[in-house]
Amino acid sequence: MRQSLVTTAAVAAVFFASGAWTPQQGLLAAGLSAVQLVPLLWSRRAPALVLVVVTLATAGHLLLEQPRNTMYVPVLLALYSTPQRWLAATAALATGAAVYPAKGAVDGTLLVVSISAVAWLLGAERRRALADRAERAARRLHDTLAQTTAVMLVQAETLRAVGDLTDADRERLDTLLAAGRGALTLVRRTLDDLRDDAERAPDLAEVLARLRTAGLVLDRDPVLPALPRPVRELAERFVAETAVNALRHNGPGVRLWLDVEAGDRVTITARNALKGASPEGGGYGLAGLAEQAAAAGGALVHGPRDGEWVVRLELPAVRVAH
């Protein structure tokens, strides 16, 4: 609300300083001016309603007095906040029609419609950027929760298998394991449609150190070559995901080998000895990574091979397609 108040005050200052309303215009023009400006305070809460009200008041003011370009500035601000394309187009055309009798088709209607289109497009781009940021934040949240929960589950399963526990202790531990698995499933289902790159991947060294503490055997951290930021983030997420999967499916003591080959394309291969049946499919994380790799001009493949579970990621080393 505070930001809306500051913005509305700035628009009002421009509005009155330019002579869009003066005391000589009378009470009707004053009322129309107030209806043009005051609703802007709620442009974020009710953008469609605000646009309708402001447009009607602006059209009336333009028809009542000699039009000034600053008279329709409130409409531009309302357009910036309105997501509905059809409503924005209607408001722009209505304002353009109101200014036509005094200023004509080019200096009046065409100018209004053009500026209105720019205002709406700027708002649409801002909404898209905010939505992307929210999705990236959710993607990072998923990664962090999935990795942390996986480590907790592995530790709990190990304690149940080798610990000297009473029946009551085992029952409590089973309840904990069920809750942890349920939480992990819920996170993945909730974020099932989020496949975009993370703005900043979790720190890979910290993830691997945490997994080592939980029982992952990794001779050394992979050395990734200098890569463009989007490619490197995808490569780091791949390493973290495969490390978590190896520990979750095979338990403490599993050894993971990570090989990196760099050239015009970067290939990262993760492999570990299979313990029991092969993991079904590749899981949510690998499915998302496969989609992102394909969008980036690369590929991800996985499956059993010679008694090992092998996952290979190939990415371009130069650029990422958008």
C-alpha positions in Angstrom: 0.0 0.0 0.0 2.8 2.4 0.8 4.4 1.9 -2.6 1.0 2.5 -4.3 0.6 5.7 -2.2 3.9 7.1 -3.3 3.2 6.2 -7.0 -0.2 7.8 -6.9 1.1 10.9 -5.2 3.8 11.2 -8.0 1.2 10.8 -10.7 -1.1 13.4 -9.0 1.8 15.8 -8.8 2.4 15.5 -12.5 -1.3 15.6 -13.2 -1.9 18.9 -11.5 1.4 20.5 -12.3 0.7 20.1 -16.1 -2.7 21.8 -15.8 -4.7 18.6 -16.4 -7.0 20.1 -13.8 -7.2 23.7 -12.6 -9.7 25.4 -10.3 -11.2 27.1 -13.3 -12.5 23.8 -14.7 -15.2 23.5 -12.0 -16.5 20.9 -9.6 -17.4 18.3 -12.2 -13.8 18.2 -13.6 -12.5 18.1 -10.0 -14.6 15.1 -9.3 -13.5 13.3 -12.5 -9.9 14.0 -11.6 -10.3 12.5 -8.2 -11.9 9.4 -9.6 -9.0 9.2 -12.0 -6.4 9.3 -9.3 -7.7 7.9 -6.0 -8.5 4.4 -7.2 -4.9 3.9 -8.2 -4.2 3.3 -4.5 -5.8 -0.1 -5.0 -4.4 -0.9 -8.5 -2.5 -4.0 -7.1 -5.4 -5.4 -5.2 -8.1 -4.9 -7.8 -6.4 -4.1 -11.1 -9.3 -4.8 -13.4 -11.8 -2.8 -11.4 -9.4 0.1 -11.0 -8.7 0.2 -14.8 -12.4 0.3 -15.6 -13.1 3.1 -13.1 -10.1 5.1 -14.1 -10.8 4.7 -17.9 -14.4 5.9 -17.6 -13.4 8.9 -15.5 -10.5 9.7 -17.9 -12.8 9.5 -21.0 -15.3 11.8 -19.3 -12.6 14.3 -18.4 -11.1 14.3 -21.9 -14.5 14.9 -23.5 -15.3 17.6 -20.9 -12.2 19.7 -21.2 -9.5 20.6 -23.7 -7.4 17.4 -23.6 -3.8 17.3 -22.3 -1.6 14.3 -22.7 -1.1 14.1 -19.0 -4.9 13.6 -18.5 -4.6 9.9 -19.4 -1.4 9.2 -17.4 -3.6 7.5 -14.7 -4.9 5.1 -17.3 -1.3 4.2 -18.2 -0.5 3.4 -14.6 -3.7 1.3 -14.3 -2.8 -0.5 -17.5 0.6 -1.4 -16.1 -1.0 -3.3 -13.3 -3.7 -5.1 -15.3 -3.0 -8.7 -16.6 -6.1 -9.0 -18.8 -5.1 -8.3 -22.4 -8.7 -7.8 -23.7 -9.5 -5.4 -20.9 -6.3 -3.4 -21.5 -7.1 -3.2 -25.2 -10.6 -2.0 -24.5 -9.3 0.7 -22.1 -6.8 1.9 -24.6 -9.3 2.2 -27.4 -11.9 3.9 -25.2 -9.3 6.5 -24.1 -8.1 6.9 -27.7 -11.7 7.5 -28.9 -12.3 10.1 -26.2 -9.3 12.1 -27.3 -10.1 11.8 -31.0 -12.5 14.8 -31.3 -10.0 17.3 -30.1 -6.7 15.8 -31.3 -7.5 13.7 -34.3 -6.4 10.2 -35.4 -2.6 10.5 -35.3 -1.8 13.0 -32.5 -4.7 11.8 -30.5 -6.0 8.2 -30.9 -2.8 6.6 -32.4 -0.6 8.2 -29.7 -2.8 7.1 -26.9 -3.1 3.5 -28.1 0.6 3.2 -28.8 1.6 4.5 -25.3 -1.0 2.4 -23.7 0.4 -0.7 -25.4 3.9 0.1 -24.2 2.6 0.6 -20.6 0.7 -2.8 -20.7 3.7 -4.6 -22.2 6.0 -3.3 -19.5 3.6 -4.5 -16.8 3.3 -7.9 -18.5 7.1 -8.2 -18.6 7.3 -7.3 -14.9 4.7 -9.9 -14.0 6.5 -12.5 -16.1 9.8 -11.7 -14.3 8.2 -11.9 -10.9 6.6 -15.2 -11.8 9.9 -16.6 -13.0 11.6 -15.5 -9.8 8.9 -17.2 -7.7 9.2 -20.4 -9.7 13.0 -20.4 -9.4 12.7 -19.8 -5.6 10.3 -22.8 -5.4 12.7 -24.9 -7.4 15.5 -24.1 -5.0 13.2 -24.9 -2.1 12.4 -28.3 -3.6 16.1 -29.1 -4.1 17.0 -28.1 -0.6 14.1 -30.0 1.0 14.6 -33.1 -1.1 18.3 -33.3 -0.4 17.9 -32.6 3.3 15.0 -35.0 3.8 16.8 -37.8 1.9 19.8 -37.5 4.2 17.5 -37.7 7.3 15.7 -40.7 5.9 19.0 -42.5 5.2 20.2 -41.9 8.7 16.9 -43.0 10.2 16.8 -46.2 8.1 20.4 -47.0 9.1 19.5 -46.5 12.8 16.5 -48.8 12.4 18.6 -51.5 10.7 21.6 -51.6 13.1 20.5 -49.8 16.3 19.8 -51.6 19.5 16.2 -50.5 19.7 13.1 -51.6 21.7 9.9 -52.4 19.9 8.5 -49.0 21.0 11.6 -47.3 19.6 11.2 -49.0 16.3 7.5 -48.0 16.2 8.5 -44.4 16.8 11.2 -44.6 14.1 8.7 -46.1 11.6 6.4 -43.2 12.2 9.3 -40.8 11.6 10.3 -42.6 8.4 6.7 -42.6 7.1 6.4 -38.9 7.9 9.7 -38.1 6.1 8.7 -40.1 3.0 5.3 -38.5 3.0 6.9 -35.0 3.2 9.3 -35.7 0.4 6.4 -37.0 -1.8 4.3 -34.0 -1.0 7.0 -31.5 -1.9 7.6 -33.2 -5.2 3.9 -33.4 -6.1 3.4 -29.7 -5.1 6.3 -28.6 -7.3 5.7 -31.1 -10.1 5.2 -28.4 -12.7 8.3 -26.4 -11.8 11.1 -27.3 -14.3 12.9 -24.0 -14.8 16.5 -23.4 -13.9 17.3 -22.3 -10.4 18.5 -18.7 -10.1 21.3 -20.0 -7.9 21.8 -23.6 -7.3 22.6 -24.8 -3.7 26.3 -24.7 -2.9 27.6 -28.0 -4.4 30.4 -28.4 -1.9 28.1 -28.1 1.0 25.6 -30.6 -0.5 28.4 -33.2 -1.0 29.8 -32.7 2.4 26.4 -33.3 4.0 26.0 -36.4 1.9 29.4 -37.7 2.9 28.4 -37.3 6.6 25.3 -39.4 5.9 27.4 -42.2 4.4 28.1 -41.4 0.8 31.6 -42.5 -0.4 33.0 -40.0 -2.9 36.8 -40.0 -3.5 36.8 -36.4 -4.6 34.5 -33.5 -5.6 34.1 -33.3 -9.3 36.1 -30.5 -11.0 33.8 -28.7 -13.4 35.4 -26.6 -16.1 34.7 -22.9 -16.5 31.1 -22.8 -17.9 28.5 -20.1 -18.6 26.4 -19.6 -15.5 23.2 -21.5 -16.7 25.2 -24.5 -17.9 27.2 -24.6 -14.7 24.1 -24.4 -12.5 22.6 -27.3 -14.4 25.8 -29.3 -14.1 25.9 -28.7 -10.3 22.3 -29.7 -9.9 23.0 -32.9 -11.8 25.9 -33.8 -9.5 23.8 -33.1 -6.4 20.8 -35.0 -7.6 22.7 -38.1 -8.6 24.6 -38.1 -5.3 21.3 -37.9 -3.3 19.8 -40.7 -5.4 22.8 -42.9 -4.9 22.6 -42.6 -1.2 18.8 -42.8 -1.0 18.6 -46.0 -3.1 21.7 -47.8 -1.8 22.2 -46.6 1.7 25.3 -45.6 3.7 28.6 -46.9 2.2 27.6 -46.5 -1.4 30.5 -45.4 -3.6 29.8 -42.9 -6.3 32.1 -42.3 -9.2 31.9 -38.9 -11.0 33.7 -38.4 -14.3 33.9 -35.1 -16.1 34.9 -34.7 -19.8 35.3 -31.2 -21.1 35.5 -29.9 -24.7 33.0 -28.3 -27.0 30.5 -30.2 -25.0 30.7 -31.2 -21.3 29.9 -34.7 -20.3 29.4 -35.7 -16.6 28.9 -39.4 -15.8 27.8 -40.6 -12.4 27.8 -44.3 -11.6 27.5 -46.5 -8.6 27.1 -50.3 -8.0 23.6 -51.5 -8.0 22.2 -52.8 -4.7 19.1 -54.9 -5.5 16.7 -53.8 -8.2 17.3 -50.9 -10.4 15.6 -47.6 -9.4 12.3 -47.3 -11.2 12.4 -44.7 -13.9 14.6 -41.9 -12.9 12.6 -40.0 -10.3 11.3 -36.5 -10.3 14.7 -34.9 -10.1 16.2 -36.6 -13.1 13.0 -36.1 -15.1 13.2 -32.3 -14.5 17.0 -32.3 -15.3 16.4 -34.2 -18.5 13.9 -31.6 -19.7 16.2 -28.8 -18.8 19.1 -30.5 -20.6 17.1 -30.9 -23.7 16.0 -27.3 -23.6 19.7 -26.3 -23.3 20.7 -28.4 -26.4 22.0 -31.3 -24.4 20.8 -34.7 -23.2 20.5 -36.8 -20.1 20.3 -40.6 -20.1 20.2 -43.2 -17.3 19.9 -46.8 -16.7 21.6 -50.0 -15.4 24.8 -51.1 -17.1 27.2 -54.0 -16.2 25.9 -54.1 -12.6 26.0 -50.4 -12.1 23.5 -47.6 -12.2 24.8 -45.0 -14.7 23.5 -41.5 -15.3 25.1 -39.3 -18.0 24.6 -35.6 -18.7 25.8 -33.9 -21.8 25.7 -30.1 -22.2 27.0 -27.5 -24.6 30.0 -25.7 -23.1 29.4 -22.4 -25.0 25.8 -21.3 -24.6 22.4 -22.4 -23.4 19.4 -22.1 -25.7 16.4 -20.2 -24.4 
